[in-house]
């Protein structure tokens, strides 16, 4: 893969993990913590600094790049990977019972060490005392030579956490990046780290991040309440993350966009933070803004080299913006780089559905055979996308094949499987059978708003006005926490089924403002994929709704 020359961002600084020269691998964690703490302190003093987590991810990426394709100095290569103009490096040695630390500032463009500091000596068992002596002269120099507008608060600093607590958080991050679905050991390590140091917010914020992604709102709220007293000890980035969690808990979708962009602004070099802004824009239907944001991000650096998320969301943004030729190119690149990732399979299906390409027939090759879950979901997604783009006959054909394979649902069938079967039957317009399955889901969990909403829309198609009126009234009366506009979404859909398009658009706009995500991952039943919205999405009231959401 050809990668262009890195574009260094002026005044941007990255702190590389200090190099362990003690010949004792157990002391590696000191170098990691020194870099983490220095990065946090620089950010808190308003320097333009790559956040420590991005630096750690960048280091792992650099280590996996063959030496002929990167700079020989791994610290300079790390800086280039994150577009930093300066890199702070350090070495530490064991001298008797003490640790000796030397640090330098490297100009990445010239590869020169423009300033060195130290040696600083201290006890390995008291890293806070030692590191507190390392920071001030480095900050003074950076303020004078790199960014005179930063460093306003040079007198105080927060103490680093214990080495063991930091080690547990660091290793948990590494495990999560390698195995994002295996969260049990991550949560155990984070909980242990938080108990070791009750003033350390990072482990609980990390747990909140994972829970937020999975929309586990009650648990997110519990963590937010626990860490709020630690806000004064948090880094600037951690405080912004706390604001994001608050916006998500409150269902404040519009504020979330601004917060996500702020996080991207204070995370130079990060390839993940801009994606957070892209997702936030797509959630509220700002597809053009999402396209503009993601195209400013380098797909050939950092985490984007290890994860298909960039190409997944770039393709979805281009699809939502109607840039189908650009979407096809993005999917082609994403498939080439991540050929076995299911996310790119969905992106490929979306392109083929837009074209009404005959290649979609491959998802029907196993007619009568037992399909795996990914094949079923991809085929259903294909039918939904075809219908969304007016390819009704082709959509009906795929949905009919899938519906014919839906078995009789037994009592011990999981909720996830019942929901999948119900959605297939609904897409195939088997509203009576779909209604029965949604009713079973609702009987298992009376708080399942999506099952209740779909039960009502199935009833509407079947002419059961009494059920429609009862459920619509119930949805209108709901006041429990974390609704996030979902009750309004289903009331809007009932209005769309009844061809009350202006009412449907008005209710949907309110739903989005309260947290309902207008666009989301392919496996989510978004408005774009909902067959009940195919006609309404082409209406003037719907266009006016999108314009209103984009105006703020």
C-alpha positions in Angstrom: 0.0 0.0 0.0 1.4 3.4 -1.0 1.4 6.0 1.7 2.1 9.6 1.0 4.6 11.7 2.9 3.1 12.5 6.3 1.7 16.0 6.8 3.0 17.3 10.1 0.7 19.6 12.1 2.6 22.7 13.3 3.0 23.0 17.1 1.6 19.4 17.6 3.4 17.4 20.2 3.4 13.6 20.9 5.0 11.9 23.9 6.6 8.6 23.0 6.7 5.9 25.7 10.0 6.3 27.6 12.5 3.6 26.7 13.4 1.1 29.4 17.3 0.8 29.7 17.2 -1.0 33.0 17.3 -4.6 31.5 14.3 -5.3 33.7 11.1 -5.9 31.6 9.0 -5.5 34.8 9.9 -1.8 34.7 8.4 -1.2 31.2 5.2 0.2 32.8 7.2 3.1 34.2 8.0 4.3 30.7 4.4 3.9 29.6 3.1 5.8 32.6 5.6 8.6 32.2 4.5 9.2 28.6 0.8 9.0 29.6 1.2 11.5 32.4 3.3 13.9 30.4 0.7 13.8 27.6 -2.1 14.5 30.1 -0.2 17.4 31.6 0.6 19.0 28.3 -3.0 18.7 27.2 -4.2 20.2 30.5 -1.8 23.1 30.0 -3.5 23.8 26.6 -0.7 22.5 24.4 -1.7 20.8 21.1 -0.8 17.3 22.1 -1.7 13.8 20.8 -3.7 12.1 23.5 -1.8 9.2 25.2 -4.2 6.5 24.0 -3.8 7.6 20.4 0.0 7.6 21.0 -0.2 4.0 22.3 -2.3 2.9 19.3 0.1 4.7 17.0 3.0 2.9 18.5 1.4 -0.5 18.0 0.7 0.4 14.3 4.2 1.6 13.7 5.7 -1.6 15.2 3.7 -3.7 12.6 4.9 -1.6 9.6 8.0 -3.1 8.0 11.0 -1.0 8.5 11.5 -0.2 4.8 8.1 1.5 4.9 8.7 3.7 7.9 11.3 5.9 9.6 14.1 3.9 11.3 13.7 5.8 14.5 10.5 4.4 16.0 9.8 7.6 18.0 10.0 9.7 14.8 7.9 7.1 13.0 5.3 7.4 15.7 5.3 11.2 15.4 4.9 10.9 11.6 2.1 8.4 12.1 0.2 10.9 14.2 1.3 14.0 12.2 3.1 15.5 15.2 5.7 18.1 14.6 7.6 17.4 17.8 8.1 14.2 19.8 9.2 14.0 23.4 11.4 11.0 24.1 12.9 9.7 27.2 15.2 7.0 28.5 15.5 5.6 32.1 18.2 3.6 33.7 18.6 1.8 37.0 21.4 3.4 39.1 21.8 1.5 42.4 18.4 1.7 44.1 17.3 4.7 42.0 16.0 5.5 38.6 17.7 8.0 36.3 15.6 9.7 33.6 16.8 11.7 30.6 14.4 13.4 28.2 14.7 15.3 24.9 12.6 17.2 22.4 12.9 16.1 18.8 12.0 18.2 15.8 10.3 15.6 13.5 11.0 17.4 10.3 14.8 17.7 10.8 15.1 14.6 13.1 17.2 16.7 15.4 17.1 16.7 19.2 16.7 20.4 19.8 16.8 20.2 23.6 17.7 17.7 26.2 16.9 17.6 29.9 18.3 15.7 32.9 19.4 13.5 34.3 16.6 13.4 36.9 17.0 10.9 39.7 14.4 9.4 42.0 12.9 6.3 43.5 11.1 3.9 41.2 8.6 3.3 44.0 7.7 7.0 44.0 7.2 7.9 40.3 5.1 10.9 41.2 8.0 12.6 42.9 10.4 11.9 40.1 8.1 12.8 37.3 7.1 16.0 39.0 10.7 17.1 38.6 10.8 16.1 34.9 7.8 18.2 33.8 8.5 21.9 34.7 11.7 22.5 32.6 10.2 20.7 29.7 7.0 22.8 29.9 8.9 26.0 30.1 10.9 25.1 27.0 7.9 24.1 25.0 6.1 27.3 26.0 9.0 29.4 24.8 9.8 27.6 21.6 6.8 25.6 20.4 3.6 27.3 21.5 3.7 30.5 23.5 -0.1 30.6 23.8 0.0 27.3 25.9 1.2 26.6 29.3 -0.9 29.1 31.1 -1.1 26.9 34.2 2.5 25.8 34.9 2.4 25.7 38.7 0.1 22.8 39.5 -0.3 19.3 38.2 -2.2 16.1 39.1 -0.3 13.3 40.6 0.1 10.1 38.5 -1.8 7.1 39.6 -0.1 4.0 41.1 2.0 2.0 38.7 -0.1 -1.1 39.2 -3.4 0.7 38.5 -2.0 2.2 35.4 -0.6 -1.2 34.3 -4.0 -2.8 34.6 -5.7 -0.1 32.6 -3.0 -0.2 29.9 -3.2 -3.9 29.5 -7.0 -3.8 29.4 -6.9 -1.3 26.6 -4.5 -3.6 24.6 -6.8 -6.5 25.2 -9.9 -4.6 24.1 -8.2 -3.3 20.9 -7.3 -6.9 20.0 -10.6 -8.5 21.1 -13.3 -5.8 21.2 -16.1 -8.4 21.9 -14.3 -10.0 24.9 -15.2 -7.4 27.5 -15.4 -9.5 30.6 -11.7 -9.5 31.4 -11.5 -5.8 30.4 -14.2 -4.9 32.9 -12.6 -7.0 35.6 -9.2 -5.2 35.1 -10.8 -1.8 35.0 -12.8 -2.4 38.2 -9.6 -3.6 39.9 -7.7 -0.6 38.8 -10.4 1.7 40.0 -10.3 0.0 43.4 -6.6 0.4 43.6 -6.8 4.1 43.1 -10.2 5.7 43.9 -9.0 9.0 42.5 -8.3 7.5 39.0 -11.2 8.2 36.6 -9.7 6.6 33.5 -10.8 3.0 34.2 -14.4 3.8 35.0 -14.6 6.2 32.0 -13.3 3.4 29.8 -16.0 1.1 31.1 -18.6 3.9 30.4 -17.3 4.2 26.8 -17.9 0.5 26.1 -21.3 0.6 27.8 -22.2 3.7 25.8 -21.4 2.0 22.5 -23.7 -0.8 23.6 -26.4 1.7 24.7 -26.4 0.3 28.3 -27.7 3.5 29.6 -28.5 2.7 33.3 -24.9 1.3 33.7 -23.4 4.4 32.0 -25.4 6.7 34.3 -24.1 4.8 37.4 -20.5 5.3 36.3 -21.0 8.9 35.4 -22.4 9.6 38.9 -19.5 7.8 40.5 -16.8 9.7 38.6 -18.3 13.1 38.6 -16.6 14.0 41.9 -13.3 13.3 40.2 -13.9 15.8 37.4 -11.3 18.3 38.7 -8.7 15.5 38.5 -9.6 14.5 34.9 -7.7 15.5 31.8 -9.2 17.8 29.3 -10.1 14.9 27.1 -11.7 12.9 29.9 -13.9 15.9 30.9 -15.1 16.1 27.3 -15.8 12.4 27.3 -17.9 12.9 30.4 -19.8 15.7 28.6 -20.4 13.2 25.7 -21.8 10.6 28.1 -24.1 13.3 29.6 -25.4 14.2 26.2 -26.1 10.6 25.3 -27.8 9.9 28.6 -30.0 13.0 28.1 -30.7 12.1 24.5 -29.3 15.5 23.4 -28.3 14.6 19.8 -27.6 18.1 18.6 -25.2 18.9 21.5 -23.5 15.6 20.9 -22.4 16.7 17.5 -20.6 19.8 19.0 -19.0 17.8 21.8 -17.7 15.2 19.3 -16.1 17.9 17.2 -14.5 19.4 20.2 -13.1 16.0 21.1 -11.6 15.8 17.6 -10.2 19.3 18.0 -8.3 18.4 21.2 -7.2 15.1 19.9 -4.7 16.0 17.1 -3.3 12.9 15.3 -6.2 10.7 16.3 -8.0 8.8 13.6 -10.8 7.7 16.0 -12.0 11.1 17.2 -13.0 12.3 13.8 -15.1 9.2 13.3 -16.9 10.0 16.5 -17.9 13.3 14.9 -18.9 11.5 11.7 -21.2 9.2 13.5 -22.7 12.0 15.5 -23.5 13.9 12.3 -25.0 10.8 10.7 -27.2 10.2 13.7 -29.0 13.5 13.1 -29.1 13.2 9.3 -26.2 15.6 8.4 -24.8 13.4 5.7 -23.0 16.1 3.7 -21.2 17.3 6.9 -20.3 13.7 7.7 -18.8 13.2 4.3 -16.8 16.5 4.6 -15.5 15.5 8.1 -14.4 12.0 7.2 -12.6 13.1 4.0 -10.4 15.3 6.2 -9.1 12.1 8.0 -6.1 10.2 6.6 -7.3 6.5 6.0 -3.7 5.3 5.8 -2.5 6.1 9.3 -3.1 5.1 12.9 -6.1 2.9 13.8 -7.5 3.2 10.3 -4.8 0.7 9.2 -6.1 -1.9 11.7 -9.9 -1.3 11.6 -12.4 -1.1 8.7 -14.4 1.5 10.6 -13.1 4.4 8.4 -14.3 2.8 5.2 -17.5 1.5 6.7 -18.6 4.9 7.9 -17.2 6.8 4.9 -19.2 4.5 2.6 -22.4 4.9 4.7 -22.0 8.7 4.8 -21.5 8.8 1.0 -24.6 6.6 0.6 -26.7 8.8 2.8 -25.5 11.8 0.8 -26.4 10.1 -2.5 -22.8 9.9 -3.7 -23.2 6.4 -4.9 -20.1 6.4 -7.3 -17.9 7.6 -4.4 -19.5 5.1 -2.1 -18.6 2.3 -4.5 -15.0 3.4 -4.7 -14.8 3.5 -0.9 -16.2 0.0 -0.5 -13.8 -1.3 -3.1 -10.9 0.0 -1.1 -12.3 -1.2 2.1 -12.9 -4.7 0.8 -9.4 -4.9 -0.5 -8.0 -4.0 2.8 -10.4 -5.9 5.0 -11.7 -8.7 2.8 -13.1 -10.9 5.6 -14.7 -8.3 7.8 -18.5 -8.5 8.0 -18.8 -4.7 8.0 -17.4 -4.5 4.5 -19.9 -7.3 3.5 -22.7 -5.0 4.5 -21.1 -2.1 2.7 -20.8 -4.2 -0.4 -24.5 -5.3 -0.2 -25.5 -1.7 0.0 -23.6 -0.8 -3.2 -25.1 -3.8 -5.0 -28.6 -2.9 -3.9 -28.2 0.6 -5.1 -27.3 -0.7 -8.5 -29.9 -3.5 -8.4 -26.9 -5.6 -9.4 -27.6 -9.3 -10.2 -24.7 -10.3 -8.0 -27.2 -10.0 -5.1 -28.4 -13.4 -6.3 -25.5 -15.0 -4.5 -27.4 -14.4 -1.2 -30.1 -16.8 -2.4 -27.8 -19.6 -3.5 -28.4 -21.5 -0.3 -32.2 -21.7 -0.7 -33.6 -24.4 1.6 -30.2 -24.7 3.4 -29.5 -23.7 7.0 -28.1 -20.2 6.8 -25.8 -18.7 9.4 -26.8 -15.5 11.1 -24.5 -13.2 9.1 -25.9 -14.5 5.8 -29.5 -14.1 7.0 -28.8 -10.5 8.2 -27.0 -9.6 5.0 -29.8 -10.9 2.9 -32.4 -9.1 4.9 -30.3 -5.9 4.6 -30.2 -6.4 0.9 -33.9 -6.6 0.6 -34.3 -3.5 2.8 -31.8 -1.5 0.8 -33.4 -2.6 -2.5 -36.8 -1.5 -1.3 -35.4 1.8 0.0 -34.2 2.5 -3.6 -37.4 1.5 -5.3 -36.3 -2.0 -6.3 -39.5 -3.5 -5.0 -39.7 -6.7 -7.1 -36.2 -7.7 -6.3 -36.7 -6.9 -2.6 -39.9 -9.0 -2.5 -38.1 -11.9 -4.1 -35.3 -11.9 -1.4 -37.8 -11.4 1.4 -40.0 -14.2 0.2 -37.1 -16.7 0.2 -36.1 -15.6 3.7 -39.7 -15.8 5.0 -40.1 -19.3 3.6 -37.1 -20.4 5.8 -38.5 -19.0 9.0 -39.3 -22.0 11.2 -42.0 -22.4 13.9 -40.7 -20.4 16.9 -40.5 -22.6 20.1 -40.6 -21.3 23.6 -36.9 -21.3 24.3 -36.0 -19.4 21.1 -33.8 -16.4 22.0 -35.1 -12.8 21.8 -32.5 -12.0 19.2 -33.6 -14.8 16.9 -37.3 -14.1 17.3 -36.6 -10.4 16.5 -34.7 -11.4 13.3 -37.6 -13.7 12.2 -40.2 -11.1 12.9 -38.3 -8.5 10.9 -38.0 -10.9 8.0 -41.7 -11.7 8.0 -42.5 -7.9 8.2 -40.2 -7.2 5.2 -42.1 -10.0 3.3 -45.4 -8.4 4.3 -46.5 -11.4 6.3 -47.9 -8.9 8.8 -50.0 -11.5 10.7 -47.1 -13.8 11.6 -44.8 -10.8 12.2 -47.4 -9.3 14.6 -47.6 -12.6 16.6 -43.8 -12.7 17.0 -43.6 -9.0 18.1 -46.4 -9.8 20.6 -44.3 -12.6 22.0 -41.3 -10.3 22.4 -43.5 -7.7 24.1 -44.9 -10.4 26.4 -41.3 -11.3 27.5 -40.4 -7.7 28.0 -43.1 -5.1 28.4 -40.5 -2.3 28.1 -39.4 -3.3 24.6 -40.5 -0.2 22.7 -39.3 -1.5 19.3 -41.4 -4.6 19.6 -44.4 -2.6 20.7 -44.0 -0.1 17.9 -43.6 -2.8 15.3 -46.6 -4.6 16.7 -48.6 -1.4 16.2 -47.5 -0.9 12.6 -48.2 -4.5 11.7 -51.7 -4.0 13.2 -52.1 -0.9 11.1 -51.4 -2.9 7.9 -53.9 -5.5 9.0 -56.6 -2.8 9.6 -56.6 -3.3 13.4 -57.3 0.3 14.4 -58.1 -0.5 18.0 -54.6 -1.9 18.6 -53.1 1.0 16.8 -55.0 3.5 18.9 -54.1 1.7 22.1 -50.4 1.5 21.4 -50.2 5.0 20.1 -51.8 6.3 23.2 -49.4 4.3 25.4 -46.4 5.5 23.5 -47.6 9.1 23.8 -47.9 8.7 27.6 -44.4 7.2 28.2 -42.1 9.2 30.5 -39.5 6.8 31.6 -35.7 7.5 31.4 -33.6 6.7 28.4 -36.4 6.7 25.8 -34.1 8.6 23.4 -37.0 9.5 21.1 -37.9 5.9 20.3 -41.5 6.2 21.4 -41.8 9.3 19.1 -40.1 7.3 16.3 -42.8 4.7 16.4 -45.6 7.2 16.6 -44.1 8.9 13.6 -44.1 5.6 11.7 -47.7 5.0 12.5 -48.4 8.4 11.0 -46.3 7.5 7.9 -48.3 4.2 7.5 -51.5 6.3 7.6 -50.1 8.7 5.0 -50.1 11.6 7.5 -46.7 12.7 6.2 -46.4 16.2 7.7 -47.3 14.7 11.2 -44.8 11.9 10.6 -42.0 14.2 9.7 -42.7 16.5 12.7 -42.7 13.6 15.2 -39.6 12.2 13.7 -37.7 15.5 14.0 -38.6 15.6 17.6 -37.5 12.0 18.0 -34.1 12.8 16.5 -33.6 15.8 18.8 -34.3 13.6 21.8 -31.7 11.0 20.8 -33.2 8.7 18.1 -30.5 7.9 15.6 -31.7 8.7 12.1 -28.8 6.7 10.6 -26.9 3.9 12.3 -25.1 0.6 11.7 -26.6 -1.6 9.0 -28.0 -4.1 11.5 -30.1 -1.4 13.1 -33.6 -0.8 11.7 -33.2 2.9 10.7 -35.7 5.1 8.9 -33.7 4.5 5.7 -34.3 0.8 5.9 -37.9 0.9 7.2 -40.3 0.0 4.4 -43.0 2.1 6.0 -40.9 5.2 5.3 -40.1 4.6 1.6 -42.8 7.0 0.4 -42.5 9.6 3.2 -38.7 9.9 2.7 -39.4 11.3 -0.8 -41.8 14.0 0.5 -41.3 17.7 1.0 -42.1 17.5 4.7 -39.3 15.0 5.2 -36.8 17.2 3.3 -37.8 20.1 5.4 -37.2 18.1 8.5 -33.7 17.2 7.4 -33.1 20.9 6.6 -34.2 21.9 10.1 -31.8 19.4 11.7 -28.9 20.6 9.6 -29.6 24.3 10.5 -28.4 24.0 14.1 
